[in-house]
Amino acid sequence: MSKSKSVISIAGLCALLLAVSTASVQAQTLKVGFVNVARVLDQAPQAQSASRRIEKEFAPRDRELIAQQKELRKMEDRLVKNGAVMSATERERQTVDIRKLRREIRTNQGEFREDLNLARSQEMTKLQRRVVQVIKDLAKAEKYDLIIGEGVIYAGSKVDITNKVLSKLKALK
């Protein structure tokens, strides 16, 4: 190797070392935090109160569906038990009523699930917005340069601010 090539190689190596050390110093001045958003969404008091609100709102419809299913079972049992002694017309009417109630139950269950999922989705969207705002407010107040959430494989306790976010959400109740 010629002398000029080795000087260029040494200069390049020095520049690389200088760049790495500068990046290292700059990285030390960054304040980075991590939030386990899934845990926050699961443990936030707002999530629990939303869940209770939804349960309370949908409980009457759920009880109605359970009552309809019990009625259907009674009708089916009655048909099985008394079908042999019923007239053909009565047996046919009972069978038609069972099919009609079964269809009504399926329709009601589908509507119930759809409405329940919509309500849960709306509540989750509101909660997610609130969580993001709390994280942003915390980041600004505590002068974080970067807050990381989803897609993190590991975050040490020094950067995990999940408990701080949960505390802020509890204070907002």
TORBA-977713 format. One record per residue: residue in three letters; x, y, z of N, C-alpha, C in turn. Coordinates in Angstrom, 2 decimals, decimal comma, padded with zeros to 5 digits. Example, Ala and Ser with C-alpha at 12.3 -4.5 7.8 and 13.67 -1.06 7.14 Angstrom:
# residues 2
PT residuo    n.c1    n.c2    n.c3   ca.c1   ca.c2   ca.c3    c.c1    c.c2    c.c3
PT     ala  013,19 -005,69  007,80  012,30 -004,50  007,80  013,20 -003,30  007,80
PT     ser  012,85 -002,25  007,08  013,67 -001,06  007,14  012,90  000,03  007,87
# end
This chain:
# residues 173
PT residuo    n.c1    n.c2    n.c3   ca.c1   ca.c2   ca.c3    c.c1    c.c2    c.c3
PT     met  000,85 -001,15  000,00  000,00  000,00  000,00  000,90  001,22  000,00
PT     ser  000,53  002,19 -000,78  001,36  003,39 -000,86  001,12  004,25  000,35
PT     lys  002,08  005,18  000,56  002,04  006,06  001,71  000,80  006,96  001,67
PT     ser  000,44  007,46  000,49 -000,71  008,36  000,38 -002,02  007,61  000,66
PT     lys -002,11  006,34  000,25 -003,31  005,56  000,51 -003,44  005,26  002,00
PT     ser -002,34  004,99  002,68 -002,43  004,70  004,11 -002,77  005,97  004,89
PT     val -002,30  007,15  004,45 -002,65  008,41  005,11 -004,14  008,68  004,93
PT     ile -004,67  008,42  003,72 -006,09  008,60  003,45 -006,90  007,63  004,31
PT     ser -006,43  006,37  004,44 -007,13  005,38  005,26 -007,14  005,80  006,72
PT     ile -006,03  006,30  007,21 -005,95  006,74  008,61 -006,85  007,96  008,80
PT     ala -006,85  008,88  007,85 -007,70  010,07  007,95 -009,17  009,66  007,93
PT     gly -009,53  008,72  007,09 -010,90  008,22  007,01 -011,31  007,55  008,32
PT     leu -010,41  006,78  008,88 -010,67  006,11  010,14 -010,87  007,13  011,26
PT     cys -010,04  008,16  011,28 -010,16  009,23  012,28 -011,50  009,96  012,12
PT     ala -011,90  010,23  010,89 -013,18  010,91  010,64 -014,34  010,04  011,10
PT     leu -014,26  008,75  010,85 -015,30  007,82  011,27 -015,39  007,78  012,79
PT     leu -014,25  007,70  013,47 -014,23  007,69  014,93 -014,81  008,99  015,50
PT     leu -014,46  010,10  014,87 -014,97  011,40  015,31 -016,49  011,46  015,13
PT     ala -016,99  010,97  014,02 -018,43  010,96  013,76 -019,16  010,08  014,76
PT     val -018,60  008,91  015,06 -019,22  007,99  016,02 -019,23  008,60  017,41
PT     ser -018,13  009,20  017,81 -018,07  009,80  019,16 -019,00  011,00  019,26
PT     thr -019,14  011,78  018,20 -020,05  012,93  018,20 -021,49  012,44  018,31
PT     ala -021,83  011,40  017,55 -023,18  010,84  017,61 -023,45  010,29  019,00
PT     ser -022,46  009,69  019,61 -022,59  009,13  020,96 -022,86  010,24  021,97
PT     val -022,16  011,34  021,87 -022,36  012,47  022,77 -023,75  013,06  022,56
PT     gln -024,17  013,19  021,30 -025,49  013,74  021,01 -026,58  012,82  021,53
PT     ala -026,38  011,50  021,42 -027,38  010,55  021,89 -027,53  010,63  023,40
PT     gln -026,47  010,95  024,10 -026,55  011,05  025,55 -027,36  012,26  025,98
PT     thr -027,48  013,26  025,15 -028,24  014,44  025,52 -029,72  014,32  025,15
PT     leu -030,07  013,31  024,39 -031,47  013,09  024,04 -032,20  012,47  025,23
PT     lys -033,43  012,92  025,46 -034,25  012,30  026,50 -035,30  011,46  025,79
PT     val -035,22  010,15  025,98 -036,08  009,20  025,29 -036,96  008,49  026,31
PT     gly -038,21  008,28  025,94 -039,13  007,55  026,79 -039,87  006,49  026,01
PT     phe -040,37  005,51  026,71 -041,15  004,43  026,09 -042,47  004,30  026,83
PT     val -043,55  004,09  026,09 -044,86  003,87  026,69 -045,44  002,56  026,14
PT     asn -045,81  001,69  027,04 -046,48  000,45  026,67 -047,97  000,81  026,51
PT     val -048,34  001,19  025,31 -049,68  001,70  025,04 -050,74  000,63  025,31
PT     ala -050,46 -000,61  024,98 -051,43 -001,67  025,23 -051,74 -001,78  026,72
PT     arg -050,71 -001,70  027,56 -050,91 -001,75  029,01 -051,69 -000,53  029,50
PT     val -051,38  000,63  028,95 -052,10  001,84  029,33 -053,58  001,70  028,97
PT     leu -053,87  001,25  027,76 -055,26  001,10  027,33 -056,00  000,06  028,16
PT     asp -055,28 -000,92  028,65 -055,88 -001,97  029,46 -056,12 -001,52  030,90
PT     gln -055,17 -000,75  031,46 -055,22 -000,41  032,87 -055,74  000,99  033,19
PT     ala -055,95  001,80  032,19 -056,42  003,17  032,43 -057,80  003,14  033,10
PT     pro -058,00  003,97  034,11 -059,31  003,99  034,76 -060,43  004,37  033,79
PT     gln -060,10  005,16  032,78 -061,10  005,54  031,78 -061,57  004,31  030,99
PT     ala -060,67  003,36  030,76 -061,05  002,12  030,05 -062,00  001,30  030,89
PT     gln -061,70  001,22  032,18 -062,56  000,45  033,08 -063,93  001,10  033,23
PT     ser -063,98  002,42  033,34 -065,28  003,08  033,47 -066,07  002,98  032,16
PT     ala -065,38  003,05  031,03 -066,07  002,90  029,74 -066,65  001,49  029,63
PT     ser -065,91  000,52  030,09 -066,38 -000,86  030,04 -067,62 -001,03  030,92
PT     arg -067,60 -000,45  032,11 -068,78 -000,52  032,98 -069,98  000,19  032,36
PT     arg -069,73  001,34  031,73 -070,80  002,10  031,08 -071,44  001,27  029,96
PT     ile -070,60  000,62  029,17 -071,11 -000,19  028,06 -071,90 -001,38  028,61
PT     glu -071,35 -002,04  029,63 -072,06 -003,17  030,23 -073,44 -002,75  030,73
PT     lys -073,49 -001,62  031,40 -074,76 -001,12  031,95 -075,74 -000,80  030,82
PT     glu -075,22 -000,18  029,75 -076,07  000,19  028,63 -076,64 -001,02  027,91
PT     phe -075,83 -002,08  027,78 -076,25 -003,24  026,99 -076,84 -004,38  027,83
PT     ala -076,82 -004,25  029,14 -077,35 -005,32  030,01 -078,81 -005,64  029,74
PT     pro -079,69 -004,64  029,57 -081,10 -004,99  029,31 -081,28 -005,80  028,03
PT     arg -080,58 -005,44  027,00 -080,69 -006,19  025,73 -080,14 -007,60  025,88
PT     asp -079,07 -007,72  026,66 -078,48 -009,04  026,90 -079,47 -009,92  027,66
PT     arg -080,09 -009,36  028,68 -081,09 -010,12  029,45 -082,27 -010,53  028,55
PT     glu -082,66 -009,63  027,66 -083,76 -009,93  026,73 -083,39 -011,10  025,81
PT     leu -082,17 -011,10  025,32 -081,71 -012,21  024,46 -081,70 -013,52  025,23
PT     ile -081,24 -013,48  026,46 -081,21 -014,70  027,29 -082,63 -015,22  027,52
PT     ala -083,56 -014,30  027,78 -084,97 -014,68  027,98 -085,55 -015,31  026,71
PT     gln -085,21 -014,74  025,56 -085,70 -015,30  024,29 -085,14 -016,71  024,07
PT     gln -083,87 -016,91  024,40 -083,25 -018,23  024,23 -083,90 -019,26  025,16
PT     lys -084,23 -018,85  026,39 -084,91 -019,75  027,32 -086,29 -020,11  026,79
PT     glu -086,99 -019,11  026,26 -088,32 -019,36  025,69 -088,23 -020,33  024,51
PT     leu -087,22 -020,16  023,68 -087,02 -021,06  022,55 -086,80 -022,49  023,04
PT     arg -085,96 -022,66  024,06 -085,71 -024,01  024,60 -087,00 -024,63  025,16
PT     lys -087,80 -023,81  025,84 -089,08 -024,32  026,37 -089,98 -024,80  025,24
PT     met -090,04 -023,98  024,19 -090,89 -024,34  023,05 -090,40 -025,63  022,40
PT     glu -089,08 -025,74  022,23 -088,52 -026,96  021,62 -088,77 -028,17  022,51
PT     asp -088,58 -028,01  023,82 -088,84 -029,12  024,75 -090,31 -029,54  024,72
PT     arg -091,20 -028,54  024,69 -092,64 -028,81  024,63 -092,98 -029,60  023,37
PT     leu -092,39 -029,21  022,25 -092,66 -029,91  020,99 -092,15 -031,35  021,05
PT     val -090,96 -031,54  021,61 -090,41 -032,90  021,72 -091,27 -033,74  022,66
PT     lys -091,63 -033,16  023,78 -092,38 -033,89  024,81 -093,82 -034,20  024,37
PT     asn -094,47 -033,21  023,78 -095,90 -033,36  023,45 -096,16 -033,56  021,96
PT     gly -095,14 -033,60  021,15 -095,32 -033,69  019,70 -096,10 -034,90  019,25
PT     ala -095,94 -036,00  019,95 -096,61 -037,23  019,53 -098,12 -037,15  019,77
PT     val -098,54 -036,39  020,77 -099,97 -036,32  021,08 -100,64 -035,09  020,45
PT     met -099,85 -034,23  019,83 -100,42 -033,03  019,19 -101,00 -033,38  017,83
PT     ser -101,94 -032,57  017,42 -102,47 -032,75  016,07 -101,41 -032,27  015,08
PT     ala -101,53 -032,68  013,85 -100,56 -032,29  012,83 -100,54 -030,77  012,66
PT     thr -101,71 -030,16  012,73 -101,81 -028,70  012,60 -101,11 -028,01  013,75
PT     glu -101,35 -028,50  014,96 -100,73 -027,90  016,15 -099,20 -028,08  016,09
PT     arg -098,75 -029,26  015,70 -097,31 -029,54  015,59 -096,67 -028,62  014,55
PT     glu -097,35 -028,43  013,43 -096,84 -027,54  012,37 -096,79 -026,10  012,86
PT     arg -097,85 -025,64  013,55 -097,87 -024,28  014,08 -096,73 -024,08  015,08
PT     gln -096,52 -025,06  015,93 -095,46 -024,98  016,93 -094,08 -024,94  016,23
PT     thr -093,89 -025,72  015,21 -092,63 -025,75  014,46 -092,38 -024,41  013,78
PT     val -093,42 -023,82  013,20 -093,31 -022,52  012,56 -092,95 -021,45  013,59
PT     asp -093,59 -021,49  014,76 -093,29 -020,53  015,82 -091,84 -020,65  016,29
PT     ile -091,36 -021,88  016,39 -089,96 -022,11  016,80 -089,01 -021,53  015,77
PT     arg -089,27 -021,80  014,50 -088,40 -021,25  013,44 -088,42 -019,73  013,45
PT     lys -089,61 -019,17  013,62 -089,76 -017,72  013,65 -088,97 -017,12  014,82
PT     leu -089,08 -017,70  016,00 -088,36 -017,21  017,17 -086,85 -017,39  016,99
PT     arg -086,45 -018,51  016,42 -085,02 -018,75  016,17 -084,45 -017,67  015,25
PT     arg -085,18 -017,33  014,19 -084,76 -016,28  013,26 -084,66 -014,92  013,97
PT     glu -085,67 -014,64  014,78 -085,70 -013,38  015,52 -084,50 -013,29  016,48
PT     ile -084,20 -014,38  017,14 -083,06 -014,40  018,06 -081,76 -014,16  017,31
PT     arg -081,59 -014,84  016,18 -080,36 -014,64  015,38 -080,22 -013,19  014,94
PT     thr -081,32 -012,61  014,49 -081,30 -011,20  014,08 -080,94 -010,29  015,25
PT     asn -081,60 -010,52  016,38 -081,34 -009,71  017,57 -079,89 -009,87  018,06
PT     gln -079,38 -011,09  018,01 -077,99 -011,32  018,43 -077,01 -010,59  017,51
PT     gly -077,28 -010,65  016,22 -076,42 -009,95  015,26 -076,42 -008,45  015,49
PT     glu -077,61 -007,89  015,68 -077,72 -006,45  015,94 -077,05 -006,09  017,26
PT     phe -077,22 -006,94  018,26 -076,62 -006,71  019,57 -075,09 -006,68  019,45
PT     arg -074,53 -007,69  018,81 -073,06 -007,75  018,63 -072,55 -006,54  017,86
PT     glu -073,27 -006,19  016,79 -072,86 -005,05  015,98 -072,89 -003,75  016,79
PT     asp -073,96 -003,53  017,52 -074,07 -002,32  018,34 -073,03 -002,30  019,47
PT     leu -072,81 -003,45  020,08 -071,82 -003,56  021,15 -070,42 -003,29  020,62
PT     asn -070,08 -003,88  019,49 -068,76 -003,64  018,89 -068,57 -002,18  018,50
PT     leu -069,62 -001,57  017,98 -069,55 -000,16  017,62 -069,32  000,71  018,86
PT     ala -070,05  000,44  019,92 -069,90  001,21  021,16 -068,50  001,03  021,73
PT     arg -068,00 -000,19  021,74 -066,64 -000,45  022,23 -065,61  000,28  021,38
PT     ser -065,79  000,22  020,08 -064,86  000,89  019,17 -064,85  002,39  019,39
PT     gln -066,02  002,98  019,56 -066,10  004,42  019,80 -065,43  004,80  021,11
PT     glu -065,67  004,02  022,15 -065,04  004,28  023,44 -063,52  004,12  023,34
PT     met -063,07  003,11  022,62 -061,63  002,88  022,47 -060,97  004,01  021,70
PT     thr -061,65  004,52  020,68 -061,13  005,65  019,91 -060,98  006,88  020,80
PT     lys -062,00  007,16  021,63 -061,92  008,30  022,55 -060,77  008,12  023,53
PT     leu -060,63  006,91  024,05 -059,56  006,64  025,02 -058,19  006,77  024,36
PT     gln -058,04  006,26  023,15 -056,76  006,37  022,45 -056,37  007,83  022,24
PT     arg -057,34  008,64  021,85 -057,06  010,07  021,67 -056,60  010,70  022,98
PT     arg -057,28  010,36  024,05 -056,94  010,91  025,35 -055,54  010,46  025,78
PT     val -055,23  009,20  025,57 -053,91  008,66  025,93 -052,81  009,37  025,14
PT     val -053,02  009,55  023,85 -052,03  010,24  023,02 -051,82  011,66  023,53
PT     gln -052,91  012,33  023,87 -052,78  013,70  024,38 -052,02  013,73  025,70
PT     val -052,30  012,80  026,58 -051,59  012,73  027,87 -050,11  012,47  027,64
PT     ile -049,80  011,59  026,72 -048,38  011,29  026,41 -047,69  012,54  025,86
PT     lys -048,37  013,24  024,95 -047,77  014,46  024,38 -047,57  015,52  025,47
PT     asp -048,57  015,70  026,32 -048,46  016,68  027,39 -047,31  016,32  028,34
PT     leu -047,20  015,04  028,69 -046,12  014,59  029,56 -044,77  014,79  028,90
PT     ala -044,69  014,49  027,61 -043,42  014,66  026,88 -043,00  016,12  026,87
PT     lys -043,94  017,01  026,65 -043,61  018,45  026,63 -043,24  018,93  028,04
PT     ala -044,01  018,52  029,04 -043,78  018,97  030,41 -042,43  018,50  030,95
PT     glu -042,05  017,28  030,58 -040,80  016,71  031,09 -039,67  016,78  030,07
PT     lys -039,91  017,50  029,00 -038,91  017,80  027,97 -038,27  016,54  027,35
PT     tyr -039,14  015,61  026,95 -038,66  014,43  026,23 -038,43  014,82  024,78
PT     asp -037,38  014,26  024,19 -037,11  014,48  022,78 -037,83  013,44  021,92
PT     leu -038,07  012,27  022,50 -038,65  011,17  021,74 -039,40  010,25  022,68
PT     ile -040,65  009,94  022,32 -041,43  008,94  023,04 -041,73  007,83  022,04
PT     ile -041,42  006,62  022,42 -041,61  005,46  021,55 -042,74  004,61  022,12
PT     gly -043,54  004,06  021,24 -044,66  003,23  021,68 -044,63  001,87  021,03
PT     glu -045,47  001,68  020,05 -045,63  000,39  019,38 -044,35 -000,08  018,68
PT     gly -044,21 -001,38  018,58 -043,12 -001,96  017,80 -041,79 -002,03  018,53
PT     val -041,77 -001,79  019,83 -040,52 -001,85  020,58 -040,37 -003,27  021,12
PT     ile -039,21 -003,83  020,90 -038,95 -005,18  021,38 -038,54 -005,17  022,85
PT     tyr -037,76 -004,19  023,24 -037,33 -004,08  024,64 -037,15 -002,62  025,00
PT     ala -037,55 -002,29  026,21 -037,31 -000,95  026,75 -036,98 -001,12  028,22
PT     gly -035,86 -000,61  028,63 -035,43 -000,71  030,02 -036,24  000,22  030,91
PT     ser -036,11  000,01  032,20 -036,89  000,79  033,16 -036,51  002,27  033,16
PT     lys -035,31  002,60  032,70 -034,89  004,00  032,67 -035,73  004,82  031,70
PT     val -036,20  004,20  030,63 -036,96  004,94  029,61 -038,45  004,64  029,64
PT     asp -038,88  003,64  030,41 -040,30  003,27  030,44 -041,09  004,26  031,30
PT     ile -041,95  005,04  030,67 -042,75  006,04  031,38 -044,23  005,63  031,43
PT     thr -044,50  004,37  031,21 -045,88  003,87  031,21 -046,59  004,20  032,52
PT     asn -045,92  003,98  033,65 -046,55  004,26  034,94 -046,86  005,75  035,11
PT     lys -046,01  006,60  034,58 -046,28  008,04  034,64 -047,54  008,38  033,85
PT     val -047,68  007,78  032,68 -048,86  008,03  031,84 -050,11  007,54  032,56
PT     leu -050,03  006,35  033,15 -051,18  005,83  033,90 -051,53  006,75  035,08
PT     ser -050,52  007,27  035,75 -050,78  008,19  036,87 -051,49  009,44  036,40
PT     lys -051,06  009,99  035,26 -051,71  011,18  034,70 -053,16  010,88  034,35
PT     leu -053,41  009,71  033,76 -054,77  009,34  033,39 -055,64  009,15  034,63
PT     lys -055,07  008,57  035,68 -055,82  008,40  036,93 -056,18  009,75  037,53
PT     ala -055,28  010,72  037,38 -055,53  012,05  037,91 -056,64  012,75  037,11
PT     leu -056,80  012,38  035,85 -057,82  013,02  035,00 -059,21  012,47  035,22
PT     lys -059,30  011,23  035,67 -060,59  010,54  035,85 -061,70  011,44  035,59
# end
